[in-house]
Amino acid sequence: MRKISSILFLAFIILICSSSLSYSLTIKLRNGDYLTGDVSKSDEDGFEFKRWDNEGVISIRWYHLPAFEINRMKSMLQIKVMQNVARVTGEKIFTSSNAIYEGVIVAEDDENVYVKNTGGTRKINKKDIRKRDQVQIDLFKVYTYNECYDKMLSEIKIEKAADQFKLAEYCQDTLKMYDKAKEHFLKAGELDIAFRSKVTKKIIEIDMLVIQDAIFQVEKLLEKPPQKNIDQAKEILLNISKQFENSENQDMLKSIESIKNKISGAEKLISDKNLQDAAKKISRQYYTNLKNELRKVSEGKLSYGDATYWVSTNSPKNILSKLSKDNKITEEETSKIIANMSKLEGSSHTANYGEGSWIVASAPKAPSTNDIEKFTEYQDRMKRINDAKSRAANNNELITADTWWNKAVPAQRESWLEAFYAERLLTVLDKKEKPCSNCVGEGIIKSKLCNRCWGTLVEITIIYK
């Protein structure tokens, strides 16, 4: 009973495999277009495809598809195209040193055996041979493609169109020597006008195969595209473009254009990645370069006015130039990265105006007039501060920004310049004000003007990226 069931099951499988089944799917053509529809028939050459968009039935050959799509489709349709690989009788020779040689015997004498394969002809001393087995060997493991071509060429009648056509097909299908294939197809057409129609189709087919091979090579190179691979892909594109620059076949031109687009896309990915990596690196380097630039200014002999002017104009240019040079990118690209630094992940930075906060601080803000009590307190405070300022002015006790700058130590100047630079040229995340540590935010100490905040009441900190 089990045996009968197995036979019935096998017959069922055979019936399925031999039937013309309909598969619904989307396929990608070599030119990049997508088609959706049903596969109704398939064989070793290709398949029939009924499109859903216009109900038309088209015949698609395998060379119309990119390599990865061919494999997918053949696997889906369970088609196995068996290639008749020529084999020759040869020997596998095992030596006493455990070496194994495989090839055809081209000569033999009392002392030596001469074995040929694609690596050349090797002489093996018979005393070293432990075992010899006769085997069938793939033709191309013994002879090179050129040797196979020369042998086939020597066996045909070159004046016969049919023989030229046969050799051309051999070059195309077996040897993949497309230039030779085109050469012999054209000779067949020259010898016999009856072959010309077939020759024209074959030439187009070969050209499409050449372009498909180029696309496949480019796709492999671009899987992991360092610049070296990009350059190799460009060389392939250049060769293909020159080869078919005068072609009027739109499918070929579209395929060549697709190669160009793939390379451009890969270049853009590399460029984008390089810029992303550079952006992260530059965002880390920027703060270091800024500190170095500000330290030079703060330790120099520039006046307050000259120092602030330098930091506002020359420092950004110096930092930009150094970052561009160090990272080997253009200043325009560096500028874009700097402009977007605040969007990158990373910690923020803090700079404090410190004792020089009064230089940039605004006058204390008045409270809302809706709160009479607080507004009255504010007016009283401002009167006390203004009276203290007047007394300080009369006693010549007020200082200028230049006076403070000249007395400040380099560390104070550097911190002040950093806050000044960040507030004007970078992205400020927060501007914090805290009461002056000397007068506790009153502006005066025992009716005398505070000589730290000078009546501005606060110390200012800038948080930036």
C-alpha positions as CSV (number, residue, x, y, z in Angstrom):
1,M,0.0,0.0,0.0
2,R,2.9,2.4,0.9
3,K,4.5,1.6,-2.4
4,I,1.4,2.4,-4.4
5,S,1.0,5.7,-2.4
6,S,4.6,6.6,-3.2
7,I,4.0,6.0,-6.9
8,L,0.8,8.0,-6.9
9,F,2.6,10.9,-5.1
10,L,5.5,10.8,-7.5
11,A,3.1,10.9,-10.5
12,F,1.4,13.8,-8.9
13,I,4.7,15.7,-8.5
14,I,5.6,14.9,-12.2
15,L,2.2,16.2,-13.3
16,I,2.7,19.5,-11.4
17,C,6.2,20.0,-12.8
18,S,5.1,19.3,-16.3
19,S,2.0,21.5,-16.1
20,S,2.0,25.1,-17.3
21,L,1.3,26.9,-14.0
22,S,0.4,30.6,-13.5
23,Y,2.5,32.6,-11.1
24,S,1.5,36.1,-10.0
25,L,4.5,38.4,-9.2
26,T,6.4,41.6,-9.8
27,I,9.6,41.3,-11.7
28,K,12.5,43.8,-12.3
29,L,14.0,44.2,-15.7
30,R,17.6,44.9,-16.4
31,N,16.8,48.5,-17.3
32,G,15.3,49.1,-13.9
33,D,11.6,48.9,-14.9
34,Y,9.2,46.9,-12.9
35,L,6.3,44.8,-14.3
36,T,3.5,43.1,-12.4
37,G,1.5,40.2,-13.9
38,D,1.4,36.4,-14.4
39,V,4.0,34.0,-15.7
40,S,2.1,31.5,-17.8
41,K,4.9,29.5,-19.5
42,S,8.6,29.1,-18.9
43,D,11.5,27.1,-20.3
44,E,15.3,27.2,-20.4
45,D,15.2,30.4,-22.6
46,G,12.9,32.5,-20.5
47,F,9.1,32.8,-19.9
48,E,5.9,34.4,-21.1
49,F,4.5,37.2,-19.0
50,K,1.0,38.6,-19.0
51,R,1.0,42.2,-17.8
52,W,-1.7,43.4,-15.4
53,D,-1.6,47.0,-16.6
54,N,-2.5,46.4,-20.2
55,E,-3.3,42.6,-20.4
56,G,-0.5,42.3,-23.0
57,V,1.5,39.1,-23.2
58,I,5.3,39.5,-23.7
59,S,8.1,37.1,-24.1
60,I,11.0,37.7,-21.7
61,R,14.4,36.1,-22.1
62,W,16.7,35.6,-19.2
63,Y,19.1,38.2,-20.5
64,H,16.4,40.8,-20.1
65,L,16.7,40.4,-16.3
66,P,19.6,41.4,-13.9
67,A,21.6,38.5,-12.5
68,F,19.9,38.5,-9.0
69,E,16.5,38.5,-10.6
70,I,17.4,35.6,-12.9
71,N,18.3,33.5,-9.9
72,R,15.2,34.5,-8.0
73,M,12.9,33.7,-10.9
74,K,14.5,30.4,-11.8
75,S,14.3,29.4,-8.1
76,M,10.6,30.5,-8.0
77,L,9.7,28.7,-11.2
78,Q,11.8,25.7,-10.3
79,I,13.7,25.8,-13.6
80,K,17.1,24.3,-13.8
81,V,18.8,25.0,-17.0
82,M,21.4,22.2,-17.4
83,Q,24.5,23.3,-19.2
84,N,26.3,20.7,-21.2
85,V,29.7,21.1,-19.9
86,A,32.2,19.3,-22.1
87,R,34.3,16.7,-20.3
88,V,37.5,14.9,-21.3
89,T,39.0,11.6,-20.1
90,G,42.0,12.2,-17.9
91,E,43.7,10.9,-14.8
92,K,43.9,11.8,-11.1
93,I,47.4,11.0,-9.9
94,F,48.2,10.5,-6.2
95,T,51.9,10.8,-5.1
96,S,53.9,9.5,-2.2
97,S,54.1,13.1,-0.9
98,N,50.2,13.2,-0.7
99,A,50.0,15.7,-3.6
100,I,47.2,15.1,-6.1
101,Y,47.4,16.1,-9.8
102,E,44.5,16.0,-12.2
103,G,44.6,16.5,-16.0
104,V,45.1,14.7,-19.3
105,I,48.2,12.7,-20.0
106,V,50.0,14.3,-23.0
107,A,53.1,12.1,-22.9
108,E,54.6,9.2,-20.9
109,D,57.9,7.4,-21.0
110,D,59.7,4.8,-18.8
111,E,60.5,7.3,-16.1
112,N,57.9,10.1,-16.2
113,V,54.3,11.0,-16.8
114,Y,53.3,14.4,-18.3
115,V,50.0,15.8,-17.0
116,K,48.4,18.9,-18.6
117,N,45.8,21.2,-17.1
118,T,45.1,24.9,-17.2
119,G,48.1,25.4,-14.9
120,G,50.5,24.0,-17.5
121,T,52.1,20.7,-18.1
122,R,53.8,19.0,-15.1
123,K,56.3,16.2,-15.2
124,I,55.8,13.5,-12.5
125,N,58.4,10.9,-11.8
126,K,56.8,7.4,-11.8
127,K,58.7,6.4,-8.7
128,D,56.7,9.1,-6.8
129,I,53.3,7.9,-8.1
130,R,51.3,6.0,-5.5
131,K,48.0,5.6,-7.4
132,R,46.5,6.6,-10.8
133,D,42.7,6.8,-11.5
134,Q,41.0,7.4,-14.8
135,V,38.4,10.2,-14.4
136,Q,36.2,12.5,-16.4
137,I,37.4,16.1,-16.1
138,D,35.7,19.4,-16.9
139,L,37.2,20.6,-20.2
140,F,38.0,24.0,-18.9
141,K,40.1,22.5,-16.1
142,V,42.4,21.1,-18.7
143,Y,42.4,23.6,-21.5
144,T,42.1,27.4,-21.5
145,Y,39.3,29.2,-23.4
146,N,41.8,30.2,-26.1
147,E,43.0,26.6,-26.5
148,C,39.4,25.4,-26.8
149,Y,38.7,28.2,-29.4
150,D,41.7,27.3,-31.4
151,K,40.8,23.6,-31.4
152,M,37.2,24.4,-32.5
153,L,38.5,26.8,-35.2
154,S,40.8,24.2,-36.6
155,E,37.9,21.7,-36.9
156,I,35.4,23.9,-38.9
157,K,35.3,24.8,-42.6
158,I,35.7,28.6,-42.4
159,E,34.2,29.1,-45.8
160,K,30.9,27.6,-44.6
161,A,28.4,29.9,-43.1
162,A,26.8,27.2,-41.0
163,D,30.2,26.3,-39.4
164,Q,30.9,30.0,-38.7
165,F,27.5,30.3,-37.1
166,K,28.2,27.1,-35.0
167,L,31.6,28.4,-33.8
168,A,30.0,31.8,-33.0
169,E,27.4,30.1,-30.8
170,Y,30.1,28.1,-29.1
171,C,32.1,31.3,-28.4
172,Q,28.9,32.9,-27.0
173,D,27.4,30.2,-25.0
174,T,30.3,28.1,-23.8
175,L,33.4,30.2,-23.9
176,K,31.8,33.6,-23.2
177,M,34.2,35.1,-25.8
178,Y,31.7,37.7,-27.0
179,D,34.1,39.5,-29.3
180,K,34.9,36.3,-31.1
181,A,31.3,35.3,-31.2
182,K,30.3,38.6,-33.0
183,E,33.2,38.2,-35.4
184,H,32.1,34.7,-36.5
185,F,28.4,35.6,-36.6
186,L,29.2,38.5,-38.9
187,K,31.3,36.2,-41.1
188,A,28.4,33.8,-41.3
189,G,26.1,36.6,-42.5
190,E,28.7,37.7,-45.1
191,L,29.0,34.2,-46.4
192,D,25.3,33.5,-46.7
193,I,22.5,36.1,-46.8
194,A,20.1,33.5,-45.3
195,F,21.9,33.9,-42.0
196,R,21.8,37.7,-41.8
197,S,18.4,37.9,-39.9
198,K,19.6,35.4,-37.3
199,V,23.0,37.1,-37.1
200,T,21.4,40.5,-36.4
201,K,19.4,39.1,-33.5
202,K,22.4,37.3,-32.1
203,I,24.5,40.5,-32.2
204,I,21.9,42.3,-30.3
205,E,21.7,39.5,-27.8
206,I,25.5,39.5,-27.3
207,D,25.5,43.2,-26.8
208,M,22.9,42.9,-24.2
209,L,24.9,40.1,-22.5
210,V,28.0,42.3,-22.5
211,I,26.0,45.2,-20.9
212,Q,24.4,42.8,-18.4
213,D,27.9,41.5,-17.4
214,A,29.0,45.1,-16.9
215,I,26.0,45.8,-14.7
216,F,26.7,42.6,-12.7
217,Q,30.4,43.6,-12.3
218,V,29.4,47.1,-11.2
219,E,26.8,45.8,-8.7
220,K,29.4,43.5,-7.2
221,L,31.9,46.3,-6.9
222,L,29.4,48.6,-5.3
223,E,28.2,46.1,-2.7
224,K,31.0,47.5,-0.5
225,P,32.1,50.6,-2.3
226,P,35.4,52.0,-1.2
227,Q,36.8,54.6,-3.6
228,K,39.0,51.9,-5.3
229,N,35.8,50.0,-6.2
230,I,34.1,53.1,-7.4
231,D,37.1,53.8,-9.7
232,Q,36.9,50.3,-11.1
233,A,33.2,50.6,-11.7
234,K,33.8,53.9,-13.6
235,E,36.4,52.2,-15.8
236,I,33.8,49.5,-16.7
237,L,31.2,52.3,-17.5
238,L,33.8,54.1,-19.6
239,N,34.5,51.0,-21.6
240,I,30.9,50.1,-22.2
241,S,30.0,53.7,-23.1
242,K,32.7,53.8,-25.7
243,Q,31.7,50.4,-27.1
244,F,28.1,51.4,-27.6
245,E,28.3,55.2,-28.0
246,N,26.8,55.0,-31.5
247,S,24.1,52.5,-30.7
248,E,20.5,53.4,-31.3
249,N,19.2,50.5,-29.2
250,Q,17.2,52.2,-26.5
251,D,17.4,49.2,-24.2
252,M,21.1,49.3,-24.3
253,L,21.3,53.0,-23.7
254,K,18.9,52.7,-20.8
255,S,21.0,49.9,-19.3
256,I,24.2,52.0,-19.7
257,E,22.4,54.9,-18.0
258,S,21.4,52.6,-15.2
259,I,25.1,51.7,-14.6
260,K,25.9,55.4,-14.5
261,N,23.0,56.0,-12.0
262,K,24.2,53.1,-9.8
263,I,27.7,54.6,-9.6
264,S,26.4,58.1,-9.0
265,G,24.3,56.7,-6.2
266,A,27.2,54.9,-4.6
267,E,29.4,58.0,-4.9
268,K,26.7,60.0,-3.1
269,L,26.4,57.4,-0.3
270,I,30.2,57.6,0.2
271,S,30.1,61.4,0.0
272,D,27.2,61.5,2.5
273,K,28.9,59.1,4.9
274,N,32.2,60.9,4.6
275,L,30.4,64.2,5.4
276,Q,28.6,62.5,8.4
277,D,31.8,61.1,9.7
278,A,33.5,64.5,9.2
279,A,30.6,66.3,10.8
280,K,31.0,64.2,14.0
281,K,34.8,64.7,13.9
282,I,34.6,68.4,13.2
283,S,32.0,69.0,15.9
284,R,34.5,67.6,18.4
285,Q,37.4,69.5,16.9
286,Y,35.6,72.8,16.7
287,Y,35.5,73.4,20.5
288,T,39.2,72.6,20.8
289,N,40.1,75.0,17.9
290,L,37.9,77.7,19.4
291,K,39.6,77.4,22.8
292,N,43.0,77.6,21.1
293,E,42.0,80.7,19.1
294,L,40.5,82.5,22.1
295,R,43.5,81.7,24.3
296,K,45.8,83.3,21.8
297,V,43.6,86.4,21.7
298,S,43.2,86.6,25.5
299,E,47.0,86.2,26.1
300,G,47.9,88.9,23.6
301,K,48.2,92.6,23.9
302,L,45.0,93.5,22.0
303,S,42.7,96.1,23.5
304,Y,39.2,95.2,24.4
305,G,37.8,96.7,21.1
306,D,40.4,95.0,19.0
307,A,40.0,91.6,20.8
308,T,36.2,91.6,20.3
309,Y,36.6,92.7,16.7
310,W,39.2,89.9,16.0
311,V,37.0,87.3,17.6
312,S,33.9,88.4,15.6
313,T,35.7,88.5,12.2
314,N,39.0,86.7,12.0
315,S,38.5,83.9,14.5
316,P,35.6,82.2,12.6
317,K,37.7,82.3,9.4
318,N,40.8,80.9,11.1
319,I,38.8,78.0,12.7
320,L,37.0,77.3,9.4
321,S,40.3,77.2,7.4
322,K,42.1,74.9,9.9
323,L,39.1,72.5,10.1
324,S,38.9,72.3,6.3
325,K,42.6,71.7,5.9
326,D,42.8,69.1,8.7
327,N,39.8,67.2,7.4
328,K,40.6,67.6,3.7
329,I,37.2,69.0,2.7
330,T,36.2,72.3,1.2
331,E,35.4,75.3,3.4
332,E,31.9,75.3,1.9
333,E,31.3,71.8,3.2
334,T,32.9,72.7,6.6
335,S,30.6,75.7,6.9
336,K,27.5,73.5,6.3
337,I,28.7,71.2,9.1
338,I,29.4,74.0,11.5
339,A,25.9,75.5,10.8
340,N,24.3,72.2,11.7
341,M,26.5,71.3,14.7
342,S,23.7,72.0,17.2
343,K,21.7,69.1,15.5
344,L,24.4,66.5,16.1
345,E,24.5,64.4,19.2
346,G,27.0,65.5,21.8
347,S,27.4,67.5,25.0
348,S,26.9,71.2,25.2
349,H,29.5,73.7,26.4
350,T,29.4,76.5,29.0
351,A,31.0,79.9,29.0
352,N,30.7,82.6,31.7
353,Y,31.1,86.3,31.3
354,G,32.0,86.3,35.0
355,E,33.1,89.7,36.4
356,G,32.7,91.2,32.9
357,S,29.0,90.4,32.8
358,W,28.1,94.0,33.4
359,I,29.6,94.9,29.9
360,V,26.9,92.9,28.1
361,A,24.1,92.9,30.7
362,S,20.9,94.8,30.1
363,A,19.3,97.1,32.6
364,P,17.1,95.2,35.2
365,K,13.7,94.6,33.8
366,A,10.7,96.4,35.4
367,P,8.0,94.1,36.7
368,S,4.4,94.3,35.5
369,T,2.7,97.6,36.3
370,N,-0.3,95.5,37.4
371,D,1.6,94.7,40.7
372,I,1.9,98.1,42.3
373,E,3.9,96.9,45.3
374,K,6.6,95.2,43.2
375,F,6.8,98.0,40.8
376,T,7.3,100.5,43.6
377,E,10.1,98.3,45.0
378,Y,11.7,98.2,41.6
379,Q,11.6,102.0,41.3
380,D,13.1,102.5,44.8
381,R,15.9,100.0,43.9
382,M,16.7,101.7,40.6
383,K,16.7,105.1,42.3
384,R,19.3,103.8,44.9
385,I,21.4,102.3,42.1
386,N,21.3,105.5,39.9
387,D,22.1,107.6,43.0
388,A,25.1,105.3,43.7
389,K,26.2,105.5,40.1
390,S,26.1,109.3,40.2
391,R,28.2,109.4,43.4
392,A,30.6,106.9,41.8
393,A,30.9,109.0,38.7
394,N,31.5,112.2,40.7
395,N,34.2,110.4,42.6
396,N,35.7,109.1,39.3
397,E,35.1,105.4,40.5
398,L,33.3,104.1,37.4
399,I,35.3,101.9,35.0
400,T,35.1,101.2,31.2
401,A,35.2,97.9,29.3
402,D,38.8,98.7,28.4
403,T,39.7,99.3,32.1
404,W,38.2,95.9,33.1
405,W,39.9,94.2,30.1
406,N,43.3,95.5,31.0
407,K,43.0,94.4,34.6
408,A,41.5,90.9,33.9
409,V,43.8,87.9,33.8
410,P,44.0,85.8,30.6
411,A,41.6,83.1,32.0
412,Q,38.9,85.7,32.7
413,R,39.4,87.2,29.2
414,E,39.2,83.8,27.5
415,S,36.0,82.8,29.4
416,W,34.4,86.2,28.5
417,L,35.4,85.9,24.8
418,E,34.0,82.4,24.6
419,A,30.6,83.6,25.9
420,F,30.8,86.6,23.6
421,Y,31.7,84.4,20.6
422,A,29.1,81.7,21.4
423,E,26.2,84.2,21.9
424,R,26.9,85.8,18.5
425,L,28.1,83.0,16.3
426,L,26.9,79.7,17.6
427,T,23.6,78.2,18.8
428,V,22.7,79.3,22.3
429,L,20.8,76.7,24.2
430,D,20.3,78.7,27.3
431,K,21.3,82.1,28.8
432,K,21.3,82.0,32.5
433,E,21.5,84.9,34.9
434,K,22.3,84.5,38.6
435,P,22.5,87.3,41.2
436,C,25.9,89.0,41.5
437,S,28.0,87.1,44.1
438,N,29.3,90.4,45.5
439,C,26.1,92.3,46.1
440,V,23.7,89.3,46.0
441,G,21.7,91.0,43.2
442,E,21.1,94.3,44.9
443,G,23.4,96.4,42.8
444,I,24.7,98.4,45.8
445,I,26.5,97.5,49.1
446,K,25.8,100.0,51.9
447,S,24.6,102.7,49.5
448,K,27.8,102.3,47.5
449,L,27.6,101.0,43.9
450,C,28.7,97.3,43.6
451,N,32.2,97.3,42.0
452,R,31.6,93.8,40.4
453,C,28.3,94.1,38.6
454,W,28.2,97.9,38.6
455,G,24.4,98.0,39.2
456,T,23.5,95.3,36.6
457,L,22.7,92.8,39.4
458,V,23.7,89.6,37.6
459,E,26.4,87.3,36.3
460,I,25.7,85.7,32.9
461,T,26.4,82.2,31.7
462,I,26.0,81.0,28.1
463,I,25.2,77.4,27.3
464,Y,25.8,76.5,23.7
465,K,26.6,74.0,21.0
